[in-house]
Every structure is written in C-alpha cells, then in structure tokens.
C-alpha cells in the first residue's frame, strides 16, 4: 500500500504547487506607491536624532532571509498572492529611514541644493562636483555619501524581505530610482538614462 501512496502524495504536491504559483506577479503599482511615500518622507524631514546600530540592522536582515528561504512553504505560497498589501514599516525599515532623514536634514540637503551631489540612475547619491569644498569637507562628504548609499541599499533589500519576497529587490530598487529623481527639487542634479548629469528644471512636489 505504501508504494501506491507515494505516487499519490507526489501528484498532490505537484498539483498544489501548480495551483499556488499560477497567479505569481509583481505588484508594480503598490510598490511604486510605497516608494513614493518613503522618498517623500525622507525629503521632507526635519532633523531627528538616530541611535540605531547598523550591525543590528544587518543581523536582523540576515536572520529574516534565512528564515524565509528555510521554510519550504514560502517557496510555493508566499509568492502566489493575487493581491499584495505592501509593507513599508518594520523595525529595520524604520531604523534605516530615520537615519536617512537625519542625514538629509543635517548634510545632504545643502549639498543637493549646491549641486555638490546628485541622485544617480542606480538609486544612490553620487558626488557631482566637490571643487568648492575644502579637504576636510570632502572627506566628510565621502563618508556621508557612503553611509547614505549603504542605507539605501539596505532599505531596498529590507523592503523585499519585509514583504516576504527577497527576489523583488531589483524591481523595488527600480521603483526607488524613479521616485528619487521624480521628487528631486528644482535645481538639483540627477543622472539621466544616458548617464548624463542634468539639472532638474521643475519640482514635482511642494517641498
């Protein structure tokens, strides 16, 4: 009897797998809206203190990734939802955005307004022209940019993990690339699709 049961179990498993994966899709509109909200929050922020430990964020991210892929059910079910409510709030996401808001208010905003830095076409901040800065200021700016880009990369990853789809990271990054540039203020520098640095002619928001 056991010989007959095994093929039956295998058939049932394959049937369930086919059923739960048939409606897999990436919720582009929902992710776009989530990215828009987060970017707007960062770029309209006031300076606030940040006490989060980056090592704790990285450790939490690694644990969630291991747990997600370690559960066989997630291979089938978690990516098969017909409609998805995008999560934009978790301890790690909040820690990252808090640091980004504080960094924007205390440093990046001024550098963006002076076209010292700009938003590149990969979702990160890049130094455009630091010629007006002294040596100490340049060193500080390099650290600020490196810290910002590390947190942005972690944010894109955390967004994917928080929504139980680590494989969405690249598409989530694309949504943020669009939003950083769209919400850049008039006069800021950004990198277009041809890798050219241009000046934003008009603002899409009321900041």
MDAnalysis code that builds the backbone (N, CA, C; Angstrom):
import MDAnalysis as mda
import numpy as np

u = mda.Universe.empty(621, n_residues=207, atom_resindex=np.repeat(np.arange(207), 3), trajectory=True)
u.add_TopologyAttr("name", ["N", "CA", "C"] * 207)
u.add_TopologyAttr("resid", np.arange(1, 208))
u.add_TopologyAttr("resname", ["UNK", "UNK", "UNK", "UNK", "UNK", "UNK", "UNK", "UNK", "UNK", "UNK", "UNK", "UNK", "UNK", "UNK", "UNK", "UNK", "UNK", "UNK", "UNK", "UNK", "UNK", "UNK", "UNK", "UNK", "UNK", "UNK", "UNK", "UNK", "UNK", "UNK", "UNK", "UNK", "UNK", "UNK", "UNK", "UNK", "UNK", "UNK", "UNK", "UNK", "UNK", "UNK", "UNK", "UNK", "UNK", "UNK", "UNK", "UNK", "UNK", "UNK", "UNK", "UNK", "UNK", "UNK", "UNK", "UNK", "UNK", "UNK", "UNK", "UNK", "UNK", "UNK", "UNK", "UNK", "UNK", "UNK", "UNK", "UNK", "UNK", "UNK", "UNK", "UNK", "UNK", "UNK", "UNK", "UNK", "UNK", "UNK", "UNK", "UNK", "UNK", "UNK", "UNK", "UNK", "UNK", "UNK", "UNK", "UNK", "UNK", "UNK", "UNK", "UNK", "UNK", "UNK", "UNK", "UNK", "UNK", "UNK", "UNK", "UNK", "UNK", "UNK", "UNK", "UNK", "UNK", "UNK", "UNK", "UNK", "UNK", "UNK", "UNK", "UNK", "UNK", "UNK", "UNK", "UNK", "UNK", "UNK", "UNK", "UNK", "UNK", "UNK", "UNK", "UNK", "UNK", "UNK", "UNK", "UNK", "UNK", "UNK", "UNK", "UNK", "UNK", "UNK", "UNK", "UNK", "UNK", "UNK", "UNK", "UNK", "UNK", "UNK", "UNK", "UNK", "UNK", "UNK", "UNK", "UNK", "UNK", "UNK", "UNK", "UNK", "UNK", "UNK", "UNK", "UNK", "UNK", "UNK", "UNK", "UNK", "UNK", "UNK", "UNK", "UNK", "UNK", "UNK", "UNK", "UNK", "UNK", "UNK", "UNK", "UNK", "UNK", "UNK", "UNK", "UNK", "UNK", "UNK", "UNK", "UNK", "UNK", "UNK", "UNK", "UNK", "UNK", "UNK", "UNK", "UNK", "UNK", "UNK", "UNK", "UNK", "UNK", "UNK", "UNK", "UNK", "UNK", "UNK", "UNK", "UNK", "UNK", "UNK", "UNK", "UNK", "UNK", "UNK", "UNK"])
u.atoms.positions = np.array([
    [0.834, -1.208, 0.000],
    [0.000, 0.000, 0.000],
    [0.865, 1.254, 0.000],
    [2.009, 1.203, 0.684],
    [2.882, 2.368, 0.740],
    [3.399, 2.739, -0.642],
    [3.548, 1.744, -1.494],
    [4.028, 2.004, -2.849],
    [3.024, 2.843, -3.616],
    [1.741, 2.613, -3.377],
    [0.691, 3.356, -4.067],
    [0.520, 4.766, -3.487],
    [0.770, 4.903, -2.190],
    [0.560, 6.190, -1.530],
    [1.595, 7.219, -1.978],
    [2.846, 6.801, -2.147],
    [3.904, 7.740, -2.506],
    [3.641, 8.468, -3.818],
    [3.279, 7.743, -4.896],
    [2.955, 8.472, -6.131],
    [1.778, 9.418, -5.951],
    [0.816, 9.020, -5.124],
    [-0.344, 9.872, -4.888],
    [0.065, 11.160, -4.180],
    [0.941, 11.036, -3.178],
    [1.419, 12.217, -2.466],
    [2.202, 13.139, -3.390],
    [3.028, 12.541, -4.249],
    [3.809, 13.336, -5.182],
    [2.908, 14.087, -6.143],
    [1.878, 13.398, -6.638],
    [0.929, 14.033, -7.553],
    [0.204, 15.182, -6.872],
    [-0.191, 14.968, -5.623],
    [-0.893, 16.010, -4.874],
    [-0.004, 17.227, -4.663],
    [1.254, 16.971, -4.347],
    [2.193, 18.069, -4.127],
    [2.376, 18.896, -5.393],
    [2.543, 18.230, -6.519],
    [2.725, 18.932, -7.786],
    [1.486, 19.729, -8.156],
    [0.316, 19.183, -7.842],
    [-0.932, 19.886, -8.141],
    [-1.030, 21.169, -7.313],
    [-0.707, 21.059, -6.022],
    [-0.750, 22.229, -5.150],
    [0.257, 23.270, -5.620],
    [1.438, 22.811, -6.000],
    [2.464, 23.738, -6.472],
    [1.990, 24.496, -7.694],
    [1.347, 23.781, -8.610],
    [0.839, 24.420, -9.823],
    [-0.237, 25.439, -9.485],
    [-1.081, 25.104, -8.530],
    [-2.184, 25.999, -8.162],
    [-1.687, 27.277, -7.501],
    [-0.733, 27.149, -6.587],
    [-0.334, 28.315, -5.814],
    [0.624, 29.219, -6.561],
    [1.226, 28.739, -7.653],
    [2.170, 29.575, -8.384],
    [1.576, 30.163, -9.650],
    [0.364, 29.831, -9.962],
    [-0.206, 30.252, -11.232],
    [-0.457, 31.753, -11.288],
    [-0.682, 32.397, -10.118],
    [-1.011, 33.816, -10.108],
    [0.136, 34.704, -9.614],
    [1.375, 34.214, -9.733],
    [2.516, 34.988, -9.286],
    [2.637, 36.262, -10.127],
    [2.801, 37.402, -9.470],
    [3.022, 38.652, -10.191],
    [3.685, 39.652, -9.266],
    [4.294, 40.660, -9.843],
    [4.923, 41.720, -9.064],
    [3.982, 42.915, -9.011],
    [3.587, 43.341, -7.808],
    [2.625, 44.445, -7.660],
    [3.283, 45.801, -7.899],
    [3.536, 46.114, -9.150],
    [4.305, 47.308, -9.503],
    [3.677, 48.594, -8.977],
    [2.364, 48.730, -9.140],
    [1.693, 49.963, -8.712],
    [1.796, 50.153, -7.208],
    [1.614, 49.070, -6.450],
    [1.679, 49.154, -4.999],
    [3.092, 49.497, -4.523],
    [4.082, 48.887, -5.161],
    [5.473, 49.159, -4.796],
    [5.844, 50.594, -5.157],
    [5.378, 51.052, -6.306],
    [5.628, 52.438, -6.719],
    [5.065, 53.416, -5.691],
    [3.852, 53.134, -5.228],
    [3.215, 53.990, -4.233],
    [3.985, 53.974, -2.916],
    [4.468, 52.798, -2.527],
    [5.237, 52.677, -1.287],
    [6.547, 53.450, -1.382],
    [7.228, 53.317, -2.517],
    [8.483, 54.042, -2.719],
    [8.245, 55.547, -2.710],
    [7.160, 55.971, -3.337],
    [6.818, 57.394, -3.368],
    [6.637, 57.947, -1.955],
    [5.951, 57.190, -1.121],
    [5.689, 57.633, 0.245],
    [6.975, 57.734, 1.058],
    [7.834, 56.741, 0.939],
    [9.072, 56.734, 1.714],
    [10.000, 57.862, 1.277],
    [10.154, 58.042, -0.031],
    [11.029, 59.102, -0.537],
    [10.511, 60.475, -0.113],
    [9.208, 60.657, -0.201],
    [8.616, 61.930, 0.219],
    [8.876, 62.178, 1.699],
    [8.782, 61.134, 2.494],
    [9.015, 61.252, 3.931],
    [10.456, 61.668, 4.213],
    [11.398, 61.058, 3.496],
    [12.814, 61.375, 3.701],
    [13.130, 62.803, 3.266],
    [12.616, 63.207, 2.112],
    [12.966, 64.509, 1.549],
    [12.186, 65.670, 2.152],
    [11.257, 65.378, 3.036],
    [10.519, 66.460, 3.694],
    [10.738, 66.431, 5.198],
    [11.809, 65.768, 5.595],
    [12.036, 65.516, 7.016],
    [12.751, 66.661, 7.695],
    [12.546, 66.717, 9.017],
    [13.317, 67.587, 9.891],
    [14.365, 66.732, 10.584],
    [15.399, 67.366, 11.042],
    [16.485, 66.621, 11.671],
    [16.023, 65.976, 12.964],
    [16.283, 64.680, 13.092],
    [15.944, 63.946, 14.310],
    [17.129, 63.088, 14.710],
    [17.316, 62.841, 15.986],
    [18.440, 62.022, 16.418],
    [18.246, 60.575, 16.026],
    [19.346, 59.898, 15.741],
    [19.294, 58.489, 15.373],
    [20.255, 57.712, 16.243],
    [19.766, 56.636, 16.861],
    [20.608, 55.856, 17.771],
    [20.676, 54.399, 17.365],
    [20.255, 54.060, 16.152],
    [20.210, 52.669, 15.724],
    [21.597, 52.160, 15.372],
    [21.821, 50.908, 15.659],
    [23.096, 50.270, 15.391],
    [23.013, 49.547, 14.061],
    [23.903, 49.902, 13.110],
    [23.858, 49.293, 11.782],
    [24.070, 47.786, 11.850],
    [24.910, 47.318, 12.771],
    [25.159, 45.887, 12.869],
    [23.893, 45.136, 13.238],
    [23.045, 45.732, 14.073],
    [21.786, 45.094, 14.439],
    [20.859, 44.993, 13.242],
    [20.849, 46.026, 12.397],
    [20.018, 46.010, 11.200],
    [20.459, 44.897, 10.264],
    [21.782, 44.801, 10.028],
    [22.296, 43.785, 9.119],
    [22.024, 42.386, 9.644],
    [22.169, 42.211, 10.968],
    [21.926, 40.898, 11.567],
    [20.462, 40.503, 11.428],
    [19.556, 41.442, 11.676],
    [18.131, 41.154, 11.546],
    [17.775, 40.805, 10.114],
    [18.390, 41.507, 9.167],
    [18.133, 41.243, 7.755],
    [18.556, 39.830, 7.382],
    [19.733, 39.414, 7.846],
    [20.238, 38.087, 7.529],
    [19.346, 37.001, 8.126],
    [18.911, 37.206, 9.363],
    [18.057, 36.216, 10.022],
    [16.754, 36.035, 9.268],
    [16.129, 37.173, 8.857],
    [14.853, 37.077, 8.140],
    [15.015, 36.385, 6.792],
    [16.140, 36.622, 6.117],
    [16.378, 35.974, 4.832],
    [16.512, 34.474, 5.006],
    [17.276, 34.050, 6.029],
    [17.471, 32.623, 6.289],
    [16.151, 31.955, 6.641],
    [15.367, 32.601, 7.499],
    [14.077, 32.041, 7.896],
    [13.158, 31.904, 6.695],
    [13.151, 32.921, 5.834],
    [12.260, 32.888, 4.670],
    [12.594, 31.710, 3.761],
    [13.869, 31.582, 3.375],
    [14.239, 30.522, 2.446],
    [14.293, 29.157, 3.120],
    [14.369, 29.136, 4.452],
    [14.400, 27.865, 5.152],
    [13.049, 27.207, 5.289],
    [11.989, 27.940, 4.994],
    [10.635, 27.393, 5.077],
    [10.166, 26.976, 3.690],
    [10.037, 25.672, 3.411],
    [9.630, 25.209, 2.082],
    [8.295, 25.778, 1.637],
    [7.395, 26.059, 2.569],
    [6.091, 26.599, 2.182],
    [6.233, 27.952, 1.496],
    [7.246, 28.723, 1.884],
    [7.439, 30.029, 1.260],
    [7.841, 29.916, -0.200],
    [8.408, 28.760, -0.574],
    [8.767, 28.575, -1.972],
    [7.523, 28.530, -2.849],
    [6.410, 28.127, -2.248],
    [5.185, 27.938, -3.020],
    [4.150, 29.013, -2.764],
    [3.913, 29.313, -1.496],
    [2.730, 30.091, -1.138],
    [2.980, 31.589, -1.083],
    [4.104, 32.009, -0.492],
    [4.280, 33.435, -0.219],
    [4.351, 34.280, -1.475],
    [4.756, 33.664, -2.595],
    [4.876, 34.433, -3.830],
    [3.681, 34.266, -4.731],
    [2.571, 33.743, -4.207],
    [1.438, 33.432, -5.059],
    [0.200, 34.238, -4.729],
    [0.343, 35.331, -4.010],
    [-0.820, 36.119, -3.646],
    [-1.353, 36.887, -4.843],
    [-2.656, 36.868, -5.041],
    [-3.270, 37.584, -6.154],
    [-3.216, 39.083, -5.920],
    [-3.346, 39.520, -4.665],
    [-3.248, 40.924, -4.316],
    [-2.310, 41.056, -3.122],
    [-1.492, 42.095, -3.139],
    [-0.471, 42.242, -2.113],
    [-0.581, 43.598, -1.438],
    [-0.600, 43.601, -0.108],
    [-0.513, 44.834, 0.659],
    [0.956, 45.041, 0.998],
    [1.562, 46.054, 0.409],
    [2.990, 46.270, 0.573],
    [3.300, 46.824, 1.961],
    [4.201, 46.151, 2.654],
    [4.639, 46.582, 3.974],
    [5.754, 47.608, 3.836],
    [5.561, 48.775, 4.431],
    [6.609, 49.798, 4.388],
    [7.086, 50.155, 5.792],
    [6.657, 49.368, 6.765],
    [7.056, 49.639, 8.141],
    [7.501, 48.358, 8.830],
    [8.730, 48.367, 9.286],
    [9.290, 47.288, 10.097],
    [10.397, 47.933, 10.922],
    [10.855, 47.281, 11.976],
    [11.928, 47.885, 12.771],
    [13.150, 48.267, 11.936],
    [13.533, 47.390, 11.022],
    [14.712, 47.670, 10.196],
    [14.459, 48.814, 9.229],
    [13.293, 48.819, 8.578],
    [12.957, 49.893, 7.639],
    [12.898, 51.232, 8.361],
    [12.273, 51.250, 9.528],
    [12.171, 52.490, 10.301],
    [13.544, 52.997, 10.730],
    [14.413, 52.077, 11.142],
    [15.759, 52.472, 11.554],
    [16.523, 53.095, 10.393],
    [16.388, 52.498, 9.227],
    [17.095, 52.999, 8.048],
    [16.562, 54.355, 7.603],
    [15.254, 54.485, 7.519],
    [14.683, 55.757, 7.061],
    [14.926, 56.876, 8.074],
    [14.951, 56.548, 9.357],
    [15.259, 57.562, 10.372],
    [16.667, 58.117, 10.163],
    [17.610, 57.242, 9.882],
    [18.984, 57.694, 9.648],
    [19.084, 58.502, 8.365],
    [18.347, 58.089, 7.349],
    [18.370, 58.817, 6.078],
    [17.761, 60.211, 6.224],
    [16.688, 60.311, 7.009],
    [16.062, 61.616, 7.235],
    [17.008, 62.548, 7.996],
    [17.658, 62.014, 9.009],
    [18.585, 62.826, 9.793],
    [19.770, 63.277, 8.948],
    [20.252, 62.380, 8.093],
    [21.397, 62.699, 7.232],
    [21.014, 63.736, 6.176],
    [19.795, 63.612, 5.650],
    [19.321, 64.579, 4.654],
    [19.225, 65.970, 5.268],
    [18.633, 66.060, 6.429],
    [18.438, 67.359, 7.073],
    [19.748, 68.011, 7.492],
    [20.679, 67.198, 7.980],
    [21.908, 67.752, 8.534],
    [22.985, 68.020, 7.493],
    [22.909, 67.359, 6.333],
    [24.015, 67.485, 5.389],
    [23.613, 67.414, 3.921],
    [22.931, 66.356, 3.539],
    [22.693, 66.119, 2.117],
    [21.854, 67.199, 1.450],
    [20.893, 67.749, 2.160],
    [20.030, 68.759, 1.551],
    [20.845, 69.942, 1.042],
    [21.771, 70.420, 1.858],
    [22.613, 71.548, 1.457],
    [23.466, 71.191, 0.249],
    [24.033, 69.995, 0.258],
    [24.876, 69.574, -0.862],
    [24.057, 69.370, -2.137],
    [22.827, 68.914, -2.000],
    [21.952, 68.780, -3.164],
    [21.611, 70.152, -3.741],
    [21.323, 71.092, -2.873],
    [20.967, 72.444, -3.318],
    [22.139, 73.147, -3.991],
    [23.357, 72.792, -3.599],
    [24.554, 73.397, -4.185],
    [25.125, 72.564, -5.328],
    [24.425, 71.511, -5.716],
    [24.849, 70.620, -6.810],
    [26.208, 69.972, -6.559],
    [26.541, 69.818, -5.305],
    [27.761, 69.095, -4.952],
    [27.525, 67.600, -5.138],
    [26.326, 67.155, -4.806],
    [25.925, 65.766, -5.019],
    [24.623, 65.746, -5.806],
    [24.288, 64.572, -6.316],
    [23.030, 64.411, -7.029],
    [22.554, 62.982, -6.919],
    [21.376, 62.717, -7.473],
    [20.822, 61.366, -7.477],
    [21.217, 60.683, -8.783],
    [21.937, 59.564, -8.684],
    [22.308, 58.871, -9.915],
    [21.187, 57.959, -10.391],
    [21.400, 57.285, -11.508],
    [20.343, 56.462, -12.099],
    [20.372, 55.018, -11.623],
    [20.969, 54.810, -10.461],
    [21.007, 53.479, -9.856],
    [20.364, 53.475, -8.466],
    [19.769, 54.612, -8.099],
    [19.088, 54.680, -6.811],
    [19.951, 55.164, -5.667],
    [21.100, 55.760, -5.993],
    [22.028, 56.184, -4.954],
    [22.408, 57.657, -5.108],
    [23.148, 58.147, -4.113],
    [23.678, 59.507, -4.141],
    [25.107, 59.444, -4.668],
    [25.481, 60.440, -5.448],
    [26.826, 60.458, -6.017],
    [27.381, 61.878, -5.971],
    [28.670, 61.989, -5.732],
    [29.320, 63.298, -5.750],
    [29.430, 63.773, -7.192],
    [28.939, 64.981, -7.456],
    [28.945, 65.545, -8.808],
    [30.073, 66.555, -8.971],
    [30.200, 67.458, -8.027],
    [31.231, 68.498, -8.109],
    [31.576, 68.981, -6.704],
    [32.706, 68.505, -6.205],
    [33.135, 68.874, -4.852],
    [34.252, 69.903, -4.876],
    [34.429, 70.564, -6.017],
    [35.522, 71.514, -6.170],
    [35.465, 72.675, -5.207],
    [34.271, 73.022, -4.764],
    [34.118, 74.168, -3.860],
    [34.404, 73.822, -2.402],
    [34.639, 72.543, -2.127],
    [34.848, 72.104, -0.746],
    [36.321, 71.993, -0.405],
    [36.628, 72.218, 0.862],
    [37.980, 72.006, 1.346],
    [38.243, 70.524, 1.565],
    [39.483, 70.183, 1.875],
    [39.873, 68.783, 2.026],
    [39.065, 68.085, 3.107],
    [38.935, 68.711, 4.275],
    [38.183, 68.103, 5.380],
    [36.719, 67.914, 4.990],
    [36.146, 68.900, 4.316],
    [34.743, 68.802, 3.896],
    [34.554, 67.676, 2.889],
    [35.526, 67.499, 1.998],
    [35.433, 66.418, 1.009],
    [35.467, 65.052, 1.691],
    [36.343, 64.930, 2.668],
    [36.437, 63.662, 3.395],
    [35.134, 63.360, 4.129],
    [34.573, 64.386, 4.757],
    [33.298, 64.208, 5.458],
    [32.188, 63.842, 4.476],
    [32.208, 64.493, 3.309],
    [31.178, 64.229, 2.302],
    [31.266, 62.798, 1.781],
    [32.479, 62.322, 1.549],
    [32.642, 60.950, 1.064],
    [32.052, 59.948, 2.051],
    [32.275, 60.194, 3.326],
    [31.712, 59.306, 4.349],
    [30.191, 59.404, 4.368],
    [29.670, 60.631, 4.254],
    [28.216, 60.823, 4.250],
    [27.574, 60.094, 3.082],
    [28.169, 60.225, 1.901],
    [27.635, 59.564, 0.707],
    [27.714, 58.047, 0.853],
    [28.827, 57.547, 1.363],
    [28.976, 56.102, 1.553],
    [27.940, 55.571, 2.544],
    [27.728, 56.301, 3.634],
    [26.733, 55.891, 4.630],
    [25.327, 55.903, 4.034],
    [25.030, 56.950, 3.278],
    [23.705, 57.061, 2.661],
    [23.454, 55.915, 1.688],
    [24.435, 55.620, 0.860],
    [24.247, 54.569, -0.136],
    [24.162, 53.188, 0.498],
    [24.892, 52.988, 1.573],
    [24.780, 51.724, 2.306],
    [23.371, 51.558, 2.863],
    [22.823, 52.638, 3.416],
    [21.474, 52.565, 3.982],
    [20.412, 52.424, 2.899],
    [20.617, 53.068, 1.764],
    [19.655, 52.916, 0.668],
    [19.629, 51.477, 0.161],
    [20.800, 50.908, -0.029],
    [20.864, 49.520, -0.486],
    [20.179, 48.596, 0.512],
    [20.433, 48.837, 1.795],
    [19.793, 48.031, 2.836],
    [18.285, 48.234, 2.842],
    [17.836, 49.463, 2.584],
    [16.400, 49.748, 2.551],
    [15.711, 48.966, 1.446],
    [16.290, 48.947, 0.261],
    [15.681, 48.216, -0.850],
    [15.589, 46.723, -0.519],
    [16.637, 46.215, 0.096],
    [16.644, 44.803, 0.486],
    [15.612, 44.535, 1.567],
    [15.542, 45.420, 2.560],
    [14.594, 45.240, 3.660],
    [13.147, 45.304, 3.174],
    [12.881, 46.162, 2.213],
    [11.527, 46.246, 1.657],
    [11.119, 44.911, 1.049],
    [12.043, 44.283, 0.345],
    [11.752, 42.983, -0.270],
    [11.558, 41.911, 0.796],
    [12.425, 41.908, 1.797],
    [12.346, 40.903, 2.853],
    [11.085, 41.077, 3.686],
    [10.750, 42.322, 4.017],
    [9.568, 42.594, 4.840],
    [8.289, 42.140, 4.160],
    [8.322, 42.065, 2.842],
    [7.151, 41.623, 2.088],
    [7.265, 40.173, 1.631],
    [8.207, 39.441, 2.250],
    [8.376, 38.003, 2.005],
    [8.744, 37.665, 0.569],
    [9.395, 38.610, -0.111],
    [9.833, 38.365, -1.484],
    [11.230, 38.946, -1.696],
    [12.270, 38.319, -1.161],
    [13.630, 38.826, -1.369],
    [13.984, 38.972, -2.843],
    [13.339, 38.170, -3.686],
    [13.636, 38.223, -5.123],
    [13.112, 39.492, -5.788],
    [12.340, 40.284, -5.072],
    [11.809, 41.541, -5.614],
    [12.789, 42.706, -5.481],
    [13.931, 42.483, -4.877],
    [14.824, 43.600, -4.546],
    [15.166, 44.477, -5.751],
    [15.482, 43.874, -6.881],
    [15.860, 44.662, -8.056],
    [14.712, 45.543, -8.542],
    [13.495, 45.001, -8.549],
    [12.350, 45.777, -9.017],
    [11.975, 46.873, -8.020],
    [12.138, 46.575, -6.743],
    [11.902, 47.605, -5.729],
    [12.920, 48.730, -5.891],
    [14.159, 48.366, -6.176],
    [15.193, 49.371, -6.420],
    [14.809, 50.265, -7.590],
    [14.273, 49.668, -8.651],
    [13.851, 50.447, -9.820],
    [12.773, 51.461, -9.453],
    [11.853, 51.058, -8.591],
    [10.793, 51.978, -8.157],
    [11.384, 53.161, -7.392],
    [12.385, 52.895, -6.566],
    [13.025, 53.974, -5.816],
    [13.860, 54.874, -6.724],
    [14.511, 54.297, -7.715],
    [15.268, 55.108, -8.674],
    [14.356, 56.165, -9.283],
    [13.191, 55.724, -9.726],
    [12.223, 56.641, -10.342],
    [11.781, 57.718, -9.362],
    [11.507, 57.332, -8.126],
    [10.975, 58.281, -7.154],
    [12.017, 59.298, -6.684],
    [13.254, 58.867, -6.492],
    [14.281, 59.829, -6.082],
    [14.398, 60.945, -7.113],
    [14.382, 60.568, -8.382],
    [14.538, 61.564, -9.445],
    [13.274, 62.396, -9.608],
    [12.116, 61.752, -9.564],
    [10.863, 62.493, -9.720],
    [10.655, 63.507, -8.598],
    [11.073, 63.151, -7.397],
    [10.847, 64.036, -6.258],
    [12.017, 64.975, -5.960],
    [13.038, 64.918, -6.804],
    [14.135, 65.873, -6.659],
    [13.600, 67.283, -6.876],
    [14.103, 68.228, -6.130],
    [13.633, 69.600, -6.238],
    [14.272, 70.316, -7.425],
    [13.624, 71.359, -7.852],
    [14.118, 72.168, -8.965],
    [15.532, 72.664, -8.663],
    [16.414, 72.483, -9.637],
    [17.791, 72.926, -9.470],
    [18.750, 71.848, -9.015],
    [18.226, 70.717, -8.536],
    [19.096, 69.624, -8.111],
    [19.652, 68.895, -9.329],
    [20.760, 68.199, -9.130],
    [21.365, 67.406, -10.196],
    [20.906, 65.956, -10.108],
    [20.675, 65.374, -11.270],
    [20.372, 63.947, -11.317],
    [20.942, 63.370, -12.606],
    [21.114, 62.074, -12.624],
    [21.702, 61.380, -13.765],
    [20.597, 60.767, -14.610],
    [20.573, 61.093, -15.897],
    [19.515, 60.569, -16.751],
    [19.860, 59.171, -17.251],
    [18.989, 58.618, -18.083],
    [19.165, 57.242, -18.557],
    [20.381, 57.080, -19.467],
    [20.921, 58.198, -19.953],
    [22.126, 58.165, -20.789],
    [23.390, 58.419, -19.975],
    [23.260, 58.357, -18.656],
    [24.374, 58.556, -17.728],
    [24.905, 59.989, -17.733],
    [24.089, 60.926, -18.206],
    [24.482, 62.332, -18.213],
    [23.897, 63.036, -16.990],
    [24.705, 63.906, -16.383],
    [24.216, 64.685, -15.245],
    [23.500, 65.927, -15.755],
    [22.260, 66.091, -15.336],
    [21.443, 67.221, -15.770],
    [20.827, 67.891, -14.545],
    [20.314, 69.093, -14.764],
    [19.683, 69.849, -13.684],
    [18.174, 69.717, -13.770],
    [17.543, 69.447, -12.650],
    [16.085, 69.334, -12.615],
    [15.487, 70.701, -12.927],
    [14.636, 70.747, -13.934],
    [14.071, 72.020, -14.382],
    [12.866, 72.447, -13.575],
    [12.143, 71.471, -13.043],
    [10.990, 71.812, -12.218],
    [10.763, 70.735, -11.186],
    [10.147, 71.117, -10.089],
    [9.897, 70.187, -8.995],
    [8.533, 69.557, -9.146],
    [8.436, 68.261, -8.821],
    [7.159, 67.555, -8.889],
    [6.449, 67.529, -7.553],
    [6.960, 68.277, -6.579],
    [6.349, 68.276, -5.253],
    [6.402, 69.681, -4.695],
    [5.823, 69.828, -3.533],
    [5.717, 71.150, -2.916],
    [6.631, 71.320, -1.718],
    [7.754, 70.650, -1.733],
    [8.650, 70.748, -0.594],
    [9.236, 72.152, -0.523],
])
